[in-house]
């Protein structure tokens, strides 16, 4: 009696390959396009007291959720729990930190090439 093999044996495959099946599997395995919003953006915000420097950083968390950090006129990096991107439009909202207003700070912008333009 031959000794037992530690690994299971796979029988040889036979039959005719279906090229369409392989093409479908290959296209499903391709990664989705990287959103244009991902990265660090140096911004100039036009505030009520004039322009001030700011930045936005958008990163991928997991396989599909975008998160980020934003620096407003207060100077501290504030976390963004979710950045919504559709086509080249970006949207997020963060609660007030030091602002007198009690409404969320809402950011809407459009990415065009290497430019980000929008409202805050």
C-alpha positions in Angstrom: 0.0 0.0 0.0 1.5 3.4 -1.0 2.1 6.0 1.8 -0.7 8.6 2.2 0.0 12.0 0.6 -0.2 14.9 3.0 -1.9 17.1 0.3 -5.1 16.2 -1.5 -4.7 15.3 -5.1 -6.4 17.4 -7.7 -7.7 15.5 -10.7 -6.5 16.9 -14.1 -8.9 19.2 -15.8 -10.4 18.4 -19.1 -12.8 20.0 -21.5 -12.8 23.1 -23.7 -12.1 26.5 -22.1 -14.8 29.1 -22.4 -12.9 32.3 -23.4 -15.8 34.6 -22.4 -15.8 33.1 -18.9 -12.1 34.0 -18.4 -12.7 37.5 -19.8 -15.5 38.1 -17.3 -13.4 36.9 -14.4 -10.5 39.2 -15.5 -12.6 42.3 -15.7 -14.2 41.6 -12.4 -10.8 41.3 -10.8 -9.7 44.7 -12.0 -9.5 47.4 -9.3 -11.9 50.3 -9.6 -10.4 53.6 -10.8 -8.7 55.7 -8.1 -10.9 58.7 -7.2 -9.3 62.0 -8.3 -10.0 63.4 -4.9 -7.4 61.2 -3.1 -4.4 63.1 -2.0 -3.4 66.3 -0.2 -4.8 69.6 -1.4 -3.3 72.9 -0.4 -6.1 75.4 -0.4 -6.7 79.1 -0.2 -10.0 79.8 1.5 -11.8 83.2 1.0 -13.1 83.8 4.6 -15.0 86.8 5.9 -11.8 88.4 7.1 -10.0 87.7 3.8 -8.1 84.7 2.4 -6.3 82.2 4.6 -4.2 79.0 3.9 -5.8 75.7 4.5 -5.5 72.0 3.4 -7.5 68.9 2.8 -6.2 65.4 2.8 -8.4 62.6 1.4 -7.4 58.9 1.9 -8.9 55.5 1.2 -10.0 53.6 4.3 -10.5 50.0 3.6 -11.6 49.1 0.1 -14.1 51.8 -0.8 -14.6 54.4 2.0 -12.9 57.8 1.7 -12.0 59.7 4.9 -9.9 62.7 5.5 -8.6 65.6 7.5 -9.2 69.3 7.0 -7.6 72.4 8.4 -9.8 75.5 8.6 -9.1 79.0 9.9 -8.7 77.6 13.4 -5.5 75.9 12.4 -6.1 72.4 13.8 -6.5 69.3 11.6 -10.0 68.0 11.9 -11.0 64.5 11.1 -13.5 63.8 8.4 -15.3 60.5 8.9 -16.6 60.2 5.3 -15.8 62.1 2.1 -18.4 61.5 -0.6 -17.2 61.5 -4.2 -19.3 61.2 -7.3 -17.5 61.6 -10.6 -15.2 64.5 -9.8 -17.5 66.2 -7.1 -16.4 66.1 -3.5 -18.7 66.6 -0.5 -18.2 66.4 3.3 -19.5 68.0 6.4 -17.8 68.3 9.8 -19.3 69.6 13.1 -18.3 73.0 14.4 -15.3 73.1 16.6 -14.4 76.7 17.6 -16.8 78.4 15.3 -19.7 80.4 16.8 -22.1 79.0 14.3 -23.8 75.7 15.4 -24.3 74.3 11.9 -21.9 71.8 10.3 -19.2 73.1 8.1 -20.1 71.8 4.6 -17.6 71.5 1.8 -18.6 71.0 -1.8 -16.0 71.1 -4.6 -15.1 69.8 -8.0 -11.7 68.3 -9.1 -10.6 69.6 -12.5 -7.1 68.2 -13.3 -4.9 69.2 -10.4 -7.3 72.0 -9.2 -9.9 71.8 -6.5 -12.5 74.5 -6.5 -15.7 74.9 -4.5 -17.5 76.3 -1.5 -17.1 76.0 2.2 
